[in-house]
């Protein structure tokens, strides 16, 4: 059981670190202006904005 608790704690820590790592990855790249613009919309977090990447891959807005 201790292994499962440790695995859950480790996963929680990784999730907490993820936004900072994505921020560091995006900073200074060509994606930064797009990510910042998308984050200006309500409900779009850093992780969602960074995941979207190239909006041209979507045929139409829905």
VEXROGU-494437 format. One record per residue (C-alpha): x, y, z; residue in one letter. Coordinates in nm, 3 decimals, padded with zeros to 5 digits. Layout:
site px X&py Y&pz Z&resn A
...
REM end
This chain:
site px 00.000&py 00.000&pz 00.000&resn X
site px 00.287&py 00.235&pz 00.076&resn X
site px 00.403&py 00.206&pz -00.286&resn X
site px 00.065&py 00.330&pz -00.410&resn X
site px 00.064&py 00.622&pz -00.169&resn X
site px 00.417&py 00.716&pz -00.276&resn X
site px 00.319&py 00.690&pz -00.644&resn X
site px 00.019&py 00.918&pz -00.587&resn X
site px 00.233&py 01.171&pz -00.399&resn X
site px 00.495&py 01.167&pz -00.675&resn X
site px 00.227&py 01.219&pz -00.942&resn X
site px 00.080&py 01.509&pz -00.746&resn X
site px 00.421&py 01.675&pz -00.728&resn X
site px 00.472&py 01.632&pz -01.103&resn X
site px 00.134&py 01.792&pz -01.172&resn X
site px 00.228&py 02.087&pz -00.950&resn X
site px 00.557&py 02.136&pz -01.137&resn X
site px 00.408&py 02.108&pz -01.484&resn X
site px 00.289&py 02.471&pz -01.528&resn X
site px 00.633&py 02.607&pz -01.435&resn X
site px 00.803&py 02.368&pz -01.675&resn X
site px 00.565&py 02.461&pz -01.958&resn X
site px 00.618&py 02.831&pz -01.881&resn X
site px 00.995&py 02.781&pz -01.903&resn X
site px 00.957&py 02.588&pz -02.229&resn X
site px 00.732&py 02.849&pz -02.395&resn X
site px 00.925&py 03.156&pz -02.278&resn X
site px 01.132&py 03.305&pz -02.557&resn X
site px 00.992&py 03.083&pz -02.833&resn X
site px 00.776&py 03.173&pz -03.130&resn X
site px 00.481&py 03.021&pz -02.941&resn X
site px 00.498&py 03.269&pz -02.654&resn X
site px 00.287&py 03.547&pz -02.814&resn X
site px 00.020&py 03.296&pz -02.919&resn X
site px 00.012&py 03.133&pz -02.576&resn X
site px -00.015&py 03.473&pz -02.403&resn X
site px -00.296&py 03.580&pz -02.638&resn X
site px -00.490&py 03.259&pz -02.581&resn X
site px -00.448&py 03.292&pz -02.205&resn X
site px -00.630&py 03.625&pz -02.224&resn X
site px -00.952&py 03.433&pz -02.288&resn X
site px -01.145&py 03.326&pz -01.980&resn X
site px -01.096&py 02.956&pz -01.910&resn X
site px -00.776&py 02.916&pz -02.113&resn X
site px -00.488&py 02.829&pz -01.883&resn X
site px -00.120&py 02.812&pz -01.969&resn X
site px -00.136&py 02.436&pz -02.014&resn X
site px -00.436&py 02.450&pz -02.246&resn X
site px -00.290&py 02.737&pz -02.449&resn X
site px 00.044&py 02.560&pz -02.490&resn X
site px -00.131&py 02.238&pz -02.592&resn X
site px -00.333&py 02.404&pz -02.871&resn X
site px -00.018&py 02.482&pz -03.072&resn X
site px -00.110&py 02.551&pz -03.436&resn X
site px -00.466&py 02.678&pz -03.478&resn X
site px -00.454&py 02.616&pz -03.853&resn X
site px -00.501&py 02.246&pz -03.788&resn X
site px -00.869&py 02.316&pz -03.706&resn X
site px -01.093&py 02.340&pz -04.013&resn X
site px -01.351&py 02.569&pz -03.849&resn X
site px -01.441&py 02.719&pz -03.515&resn X
site px -01.724&py 02.549&pz -03.329&resn X
REM end
